[in-house]
Amino acid sequence: MKEKIIVENLGLKYSDGTESLFGINLRIQANKITALIGPAGGGKSTFLRTLNRLNDLADVAEVSGKVLIDGVDVLDPETDVIALRRKVGIVFSRPLPLPLSIYKNISYGLEVAGEKKREVLDEAVERALHLAQLWEEVNDRLDDPAAALSGGQQQRLCLARTLALKPEIILLDEPTSALDPISTLKIEDSLDELKKEYTIIIAPHNTQQAARVADMVAFFLQGEVIEYDTAAKIYTKPQDSRTQDYITGKFG
């Protein structure tokens, strides 16, 4: 399988001396869903934010190692960060729709990037909503405020907003932690379809979700990757006793 992301000896230390990541080595395959599991504070969110340089906005003292996406080190100071964030989109745990209409929430990023043709915007909005499994629910009220949507719909809207920019990689940081089971299932169904076109990395809010959706699983503990393998092996024959203890609920 093609490796979309290669992480080599990645380390990150915050200015207060906290070392959030150290010695991370991962080879993430294209068109797969990779889940990051582990207890809170293990470095999963920090790792996600490193992939599209969102940690540049945090109080980080030092970053070491390499993060190669399609062979290019995105940690290089010469990296075009704006272009990187279009290629590597992220959806957070709490849906944050813009104070605009449903349509404008999705078209906004494209318009900022310079797209003005209505037919192009219309096509992009419809495509993104279909991919996020939201089109059938909102196609007759695209001019309504996004704030009027339910929490689950808002989260899928945020996913559609990311998809409209046609990224190659989608990062999801606990995208269903605040959602009801039905909305969660819709997100998970979307991911199974989306991996045909995108490389997906998710930090799920529980290990059961990782078992349902993931092809590959990385177990993070105190800033280290303890184990990385197929979901089938992680959940049936983990090689490290700490992985076994975590997935069986002995800690975390």
N, C-alpha and C positions, 0 to 999 in steps of 0.2 A: 504493500500500500504506500502511496505517496505520503511523505511526511511534510505537513504544512508548516509546523512550528517545531523548532529544535531549541531547547533551552539547555544551556551549558553553564554549570557551576554558578547559577544565579544567586546573588546575595543582596540583601537590602537592609540598611540600618537607618533608623530614624534619628533625628537630632537629639532626642532625649536619651540616646544610648540604647534604646530598645532595638534588638535585632530581630526583625520580623521574618526574614527568610535567610537561609544559608544553605549553600551546596545543592541547589535545586537542579536536577537533570531530568528532562522529560523530552520525549519525542512524540509529538501529537499528530495523529494521522488526519489527512484530509477527508471530508465527508463522513466523519464519525462524530458521535456524541461522547465527549470525555467529561466525566463527572469528578469533581474534587470533593472528597468527603473528609470528615474529621471534626473534632470539637471546636467550639468557638475559640478564636484567638490563635488558631493554628497556622494562619497565613494565607488562607484560601482567597479572601477578598483582596489582600495585598498583591497576591500573585496575578489575579485577574487584571487589576489596575495597572500592573507593570506591563502587561501585554500591549496596551494602547497608550502608555505613558501618562495615564491619569495621575500616577504618583508624582509627576512633576509638580502638581498643584499642592502636594502635601509637604510636610516638614521633614524631608528626607536628607540625611547627611551623606549617605554613600550608597551607590549601587555598583555591583561588580558582576562579572560574568557576561554572557551573551544571550540574547533572545533573537533567534534567526527566524524570520517569516519569509518563506520563499527564498531562503538563502541570504537575506539582507538583515543585518543586525539593527533592530529598531532602537536599541539603546545608544547608537551612535549619535553624538551631538549634532551631526549634520542632517539627521532624519527630519523630513517634513512631517511634523506632528499632526497638522491638520489633515493631510492626505492619509496618514496612518489611521487616524480616528474614523475616517470614512471607510477604510478597508476593514477595520476591526471595531465593530459596533458593540455597545454594551447596554444592557437593560438591568436596572436595579430592582431591589426587593419591593420598594414602595413605588407605585405608579405615580409619575409626575407629569401629567398632561399639561401642555401649555394653555394659558387662558385664552384659547382661540377655539374656533369651530373644529369639528372632527376632521373635516377636509384639510383645513389649514395646519392642523397638528402634523399631518403627514407631508404636506407639500412645502412646509416652511423651510426645511433644510435644503430642499432642491432649489427653492427660490433664492435663498441666501447664496447658494453656489452659482447662481446666475441663470437658472432655467426660467424662462418667461412664457413659453408656449403652452397655452391652456390644454391642448390635446395631449401633450407630453405629460403634463402634471396630472391630468385626469387618468391617463393610463397607469401612471406610477401609483397613484392613490388606490385605484381599484386593485391592481396587482398586489400591493402590500397588504391591503385588507383581506384579500383572498388567502394569501399566505399565512396570515395571522388568524384565520378562521373567524373573521369578524364581519366580512362583507354582507352576508345574509341578514345580519342583525342591524346594520346601520345604513345600508345603501340608500334608503329613502329619507334619511335625515342627516345628510353629510354637513349641512349648514348649522346644525344644532351645536350648542357648546359642548366641548368634550367633558366638562365637569358634570354634565347630566348623566353620563354613563355610569354603570355600576363599577365596583372595584375591579372585578374580573375583566370587564370590557375595557376599562382604562389600562389595565396591564397589557392586554392584547393590542390596544392602540399604541402603547409605547413600543411594543415589539414591531408593529407595522411601521411606525415612524423610523425605526432603525433600518428595517428592510427596504424602505423606499430609497435609501441612499445606496442600495446594492453593495453592501459590504461582502467580503469573502469569509469573514470570521465573525461569529456572534458570541459574545460573552454574556452569561446570565448569572447574576448574583442573587440567589434565593428568590427567583421570580414568582414563586407561588406561595411564599411564606404567609401572606396575609389573605389568601384566597380560599373560597369554599371548595369542597371536593369537585363539584361540577366544573367550575372555572379552571381548577387545577388540571382536570382531565383534558379540557380543551387545549390548554397550553401544551401539555405533554403530547397530544395528538399532532399539534402543529410541529413540534420538534421532530417527530418521526418523519414527517414529510420534508421539512426544511433541510435535513441533513443530506438530502439528495443533491442540493445545490450549495450548501454552506458547511463549514467546519464549525462545530458548536462545542463550547466549553461551559459547563454549568456547575455552580456551587449550589446544590440543592439544599433545602432546609431539613431534610432527613435522609437517612440511608435507604429507606424504602423507595423513595423517588429515584434515587440513583440506580437501584436494582431494576426498576421498571424501564428507565429510558436509556441508560448508558451502554455504550459499546466497550469503553475503557474506563477504568476507575483509578484515581490517584488518592492515596490516603495521606493526608497532611496531619502532622502532629508537631506542635511547638516549632513551626517554621521549617520543618524538614519533610521531605517525601519519604515515608516509611516503606511504601510498597506501591507499585504501579503495574497493572496487568489488565487482562480482559475482565469485564464485569463477572462473567461466569466463574472465573478462577478466584477472583477476590471474594465472592460470596459463597463459594463452595469449598475451595482449598487454598485459603490465604497462607503465605509462606512465613509471615511474621506473627508472633503471638499477640502483639499489640493490635494488629489489624483484626485478628479473631476476636479479641476482647472488645474492641470498639463496635464491630458490626453485630455482636451478640448482646450489646447493651451493658457490658460490665463497667463501662465508663463513658463519659461524653455527654 
